[in-house]
């Protein structure tokens, strides 16, 4: 169907697509913009959920920064009356990614400790807000005091302000100790890493026994991790010392220990279709 675009979100993948650094490379010429909000102008044959004049939000992959966008009706959702088009346009990628990561891959539970890296960005703010909604204690990692204020406003219980990479061995160890102090002696049950780079290893060293590490993005670069990390939390008395310290997984479905991580798995519209939980939230809970 065709949507008259009233607002289009700008996300980090848009920049990567423009620079030809994303796994999805649209044929040129193209307009960037992966998610929009607007009014349905036309519907195609077989479309029954929407009609001309409906207010919608929609994922389009690219083509959103235009007067009109062609979208798959399966990737569109009603925008309730009273909700701003700009607000709606910024919902799907950030909250869809974070719900899929925390719920479907991280199996977050009430009482968990959640460490969020890049907590003042789009997906980071979503992860902080959702973590609190799911009953977790949230520790936010950011790179400045101004960003720390944003994370606190989103509901973070504690904030770690880290410096800029690169980190030498001592700086990495110091950041790991800072993360450990912030998450507590039992470690972080879920780590949401939307940064990557040199921040990954210190965060991973603060993970709880059988914690979940969510690989979300790499604006700081793709991490290189030692395969024999040490210095993490001790196993609880009820666990064998030979049990795995983490059940690491990608937020888009590939367990890190399988060593089969495919970058194409993080093409978020496909991941979103596999995750009914975020679609329900987009239709209802996110507007409450």
Secondary structure by P-SEA (a helix, b strand, c coil): ccccccbbbbcaaaaaaaaccccccccccbbbbcbbbbbbcccccccccccccccccccccccccccbbbbccccbbbbcccccaaaaaaccaaaaaaaaaacccccccccbbbbbcccccaaaaaaaaaaaaaccbbbbbbccaaaaaaaaaacccbbbbbbbccccaaaaaaaaaaaaaaaccccccbbbbcccccaaaaaaaacccbbbbbbccccccbbbbbccccccccccccccccccccccccccccccccccccccccccaaaaaacaaaaaaaaccccc
